[in-house]
């Protein structure tokens, strides 16, 4: 059994409530924190983060929040290198910074079992620029820049919580972005490569992250969204089937029909006759659109 030590950070001044440093590669010492929170951002490469008995692979642009009581260490996968930034904030200072927010974020951060977030590309770029300024500034400027750096991180965390609407599944930024795009039916005609570019992430990264977090692939999720929207149009509108095919990304009715039959066992025509007939018998059975 590993007994963690309690780590005290060398704040530049006893009066300082916030500090920042850049770490290259691993920090394999198991430890907890002496009344400070750590906001660890993986700037480049990948890390293996062992926290509270779990092993988590952290890749570039991942943010991990470590509370004072969390015990953790960082190891380096073989033949890899990495850079991560650590922003440390004493607990009273963190509470004070969060006090003016409408959301009880301090409570949320304390209750969630695992705090990992994917940083969006534009915030990642800001954090890298800020880190360079922090490390090269005098003490007063450094404190101000660290505070701004923290609020950029906070923006991502709040955005994540707002997107998931309080659901405790810790979907990353790229997964949430794809889900948001697919909740708008005007995007269903695009292929996954185009949708990936719209999120700002590579297709391979999006595919891997989405599958890991949701338990299904982006391709399977997209097909379900296409089918749901097509069924909605068939059941409750007079939209021609060729137009429906085009709206969800099929260039011909035959391709659309093959897709539809593969998903439901019926052609669009057969499915439409069954369900429009049921709708006429019971208008209340028509569900509201999931998109509007």
C-alpha positions in Angstrom: 0.0 0.0 0.0 1.3 3.4 -1.0 1.2 6.1 1.8 1.0 9.5 0.2 2.9 12.4 1.6 1.4 15.8 2.0 3.1 18.2 -0.4 3.7 21.8 0.4 4.5 24.1 -2.6 7.2 26.8 -2.5 5.0 29.8 -2.9 7.1 32.8 -3.7 5.9 34.7 -0.7 4.0 33.5 2.5 1.3 35.9 1.5 0.8 34.5 -2.0 -2.4 32.5 -2.6 -1.6 31.5 -6.1 1.4 30.1 -7.9 2.4 28.6 -11.3 5.1 26.4 -12.7 5.8 24.4 -15.8 6.6 20.7 -15.4 8.4 18.5 -18.0 7.5 14.8 -18.0 6.6 12.9 -14.9 6.2 13.6 -11.2 6.0 10.0 -9.8 5.8 10.9 -6.1 2.4 10.0 -4.6 1.1 12.9 -2.6 -1.9 15.0 -1.4 -1.9 18.7 -1.1 -1.5 21.1 1.9 -4.8 23.0 1.5 -4.3 24.0 -2.1 -6.0 23.0 -5.4 -4.0 22.2 -8.5 -5.2 22.9 -12.0 -3.0 20.7 -14.2 -3.1 21.4 -17.9 -1.3 19.1 -20.4 0.2 21.4 -22.9 1.9 18.7 -25.0 2.4 15.0 -25.1 0.7 12.5 -22.9 0.8 11.5 -19.2 -0.4 8.6 -17.1 -2.2 10.2 -14.1 -2.8 7.9 -11.1 -5.4 9.5 -8.9 -7.5 8.1 -6.0 -6.8 4.5 -7.1 -7.5 5.1 -10.8 -5.1 5.3 -13.8 -6.0 7.9 -16.4 -4.3 8.6 -19.6 -4.1 12.4 -20.1 -3.4 13.7 -23.6 -2.7 17.1 -25.0 -5.2 19.9 -24.1 -6.6 18.0 -21.1 -7.2 19.8 -17.9 -7.3 17.9 -14.6 -8.4 19.5 -11.3 -6.8 18.0 -8.2 -8.3 18.8 -4.8 -6.4 19.0 -1.5 -7.5 15.6 -0.4 -6.9 13.8 -3.7 -3.8 11.6 -3.8 -2.1 11.3 -7.0 1.1 11.0 -9.0 2.1 11.4 -12.6 4.1 8.8 -14.6 5.4 9.0 -18.2 4.4 6.4 -20.8 7.4 4.7 -22.3 9.2 6.6 -25.2 7.1 9.7 -24.7 7.7 13.3 -23.5 5.3 15.8 -22.2 4.8 19.3 -20.8 2.2 20.3 -18.3 1.4 23.5 -16.5 0.4 23.6 -12.8 -1.6 26.4 -11.3 -1.9 26.1 -7.5 -4.5 28.0 -5.5 -5.0 28.0 -1.8 -8.5 26.9 -0.8 -9.6 30.2 0.9 -8.5 32.1 -2.2 -10.4 29.7 -4.5 -13.5 30.1 -2.5 -13.2 33.9 -2.7 -12.7 33.8 -6.5 -15.8 31.6 -6.9 -18.0 33.5 -4.5 -19.4 35.9 -7.1 -20.5 33.2 -9.5 -24.2 32.3 -9.8 -23.3 28.6 -9.8 -22.0 27.0 -6.6 -19.0 25.8 -8.4 -16.9 25.1 -5.3 -19.6 22.6 -4.2 -19.7 21.0 -7.7 -15.9 20.7 -7.8 -15.9 19.0 -4.4 -18.7 16.6 -5.2 -17.6 15.3 -8.6 -15.6 12.1 -8.4 -13.3 12.8 -11.3 -12.5 16.3 -12.7 -11.2 16.1 -16.3 -12.0 18.6 -19.1 -10.8 19.0 -22.6 -9.7 22.5 -23.3 -10.9 24.1 -26.5 -8.3 25.1 -29.0 -8.6 28.9 -28.6 -8.3 28.6 -24.8 -5.4 26.3 -25.2 -3.6 28.9 -27.3 -4.3 31.5 -24.7 -3.0 29.4 -21.9 0.3 28.8 -23.8 0.8 32.5 -24.4 -0.1 33.3 -20.8 2.4 30.8 -19.5 5.2 32.5 -21.3 4.2 35.9 -19.9 3.8 34.5 -16.3 7.3 32.9 -16.3 9.0 36.1 -17.6 7.1 38.7 -15.5 8.0 40.3 -12.2 6.1 39.2 -9.1 3.2 41.7 -9.2 2.5 41.1 -12.9 2.9 37.4 -12.4 0.1 37.3 -9.8 -2.2 39.3 -12.1 -1.5 37.0 -15.1 -2.0 33.9 -13.0 -5.4 35.2 -12.0 -6.4 35.8 -15.6 -5.0 32.4 -16.5 -7.3 30.8 -13.8 -10.4 32.6 -15.1 -9.7 31.3 -18.6 -9.7 27.8 -17.1 -12.8 28.5 -15.1 -14.6 29.6 -18.3 -14.0 26.1 -19.8 -15.2 24.4 -16.7 -18.4 26.5 -16.5 -19.0 25.9 -20.2 -18.7 22.2 -19.7 -21.1 22.1 -16.8 -23.6 24.3 -18.7 -23.4 22.1 -21.8 -24.0 18.9 -19.9 -26.7 20.6 -17.8 -25.5 19.2 -14.6 -25.2 15.6 -15.8 -22.2 14.0 -14.1 -20.9 12.3 -17.2 -17.6 14.1 -17.8 -17.8 14.7 -21.6 -14.9 16.6 -23.0 -15.2 19.8 -25.0 -14.8 18.0 -28.4 -17.6 15.5 -27.6 -19.9 18.2 -26.4 -19.2 20.2 -29.5 -20.1 17.3 -31.8 -23.3 16.6 -29.9 -24.2 20.3 -30.1 -23.7 20.3 -33.9 -25.8 17.1 -34.3 -28.6 18.6 -32.3 -29.1 21.0 -35.2 -30.6 19.1 -38.1 -29.1 21.5 -40.7 -25.7 19.8 -40.0 -26.9 16.3 -40.7 -26.0 16.5 -44.3 -22.3 16.8 -43.5 -19.8 14.0 -43.2 -17.9 13.3 -40.0 -14.7 14.8 -41.4 -16.5 18.0 -42.0 -18.2 18.0 -38.6 -14.8 17.3 -37.0 -13.3 20.3 -38.7 -16.3 22.4 -37.4 -15.4 21.4 -33.8 -11.8 22.4 -34.3 -10.4 18.9 -33.6 -9.0 16.2 -35.8 -11.3 13.4 -36.9 -9.1 10.7 -35.3 -9.0 12.6 -31.9 -12.8 13.2 -32.0 -13.6 9.6 -33.0 -11.4 8.2 -30.2 -12.6 10.6 -27.5 -16.3 10.4 -28.4 -16.3 6.6 -28.4 -14.5 6.4 -25.1 -16.8 8.9 -23.3 -20.2 7.9 -24.8 -19.8 4.2 -25.5 -20.8 4.6 -29.1 -18.9 5.8 -32.2 -19.6 9.2 -33.8 -20.7 7.3 -37.0 -23.3 5.3 -35.1 -24.5 8.4 -33.3 -24.8 10.3 -36.5 -26.8 7.5 -38.2 -29.3 7.6 -35.3 -29.7 11.3 -35.6 -30.2 11.1 -39.3 -32.8 8.4 -38.9 -34.6 10.3 -36.1 -34.9 13.4 -38.2 -35.9 11.5 -41.4 -38.7 9.8 -39.4 -39.8 13.1 -38.0 -40.2 14.6 -41.5 -41.9 11.5 -42.9 -44.4 11.2 -40.1 -45.4 14.9 -39.7 -44.7 16.7 -43.0 -45.3 16.4 -46.7 -41.6 16.7 -47.5 -40.7 14.6 -50.6 -38.5 11.6 -49.9 -35.9 12.8 -52.3 -35.7 16.1 -50.3 -35.4 14.2 -47.0 -32.6 12.1 -48.4 -30.7 15.3 -49.4 -31.3 16.9 -46.0 -29.5 14.1 -44.2 -26.7 13.8 -46.7 -27.8 11.2 -49.3 -27.5 12.1 -53.0 -30.2 9.7 -54.1 -33.3 8.1 -52.8 -31.9 4.7 -53.4 -29.0 5.3 -51.1 -31.4 6.8 -48.5 -33.7 3.8 -48.8 -30.9 1.3 -48.3 -29.8 3.3 -45.2 -33.4 3.5 -43.8 -34.1 -0.2 -44.4 -30.9 -1.2 -42.8 -31.8 0.8 -39.7 -35.5 0.0 -39.4 -36.2 -3.1 -41.5 -38.6 -1.0 -43.7 -38.2 1.2 -46.7 -39.1 4.9 -46.1 -42.4 4.4 -48.0 -43.4 1.3 -46.0 -42.5 2.9 -42.7 -44.3 6.1 -43.6 -47.5 4.3 -44.5 -47.5 2.4 -41.2 -46.7 5.4 -39.0 -48.8 8.0 -40.8 -51.7 5.6 -40.5 -51.1 5.3 -36.8 -50.8 9.0 -36.5 -54.2 9.6 -38.1 -55.8 7.2 -35.6 -54.1 8.8 -32.6 -52.8 12.4 -33.3 -51.6 12.7 -29.7 -49.1 9.9 -30.4 -47.0 12.3 -32.5 -44.0 13.2 -30.3 -42.6 16.7 -30.2 -39.6 17.3 -32.4 -36.3 16.5 -30.6 -34.6 19.4 -32.5 -36.7 22.5 -31.9 
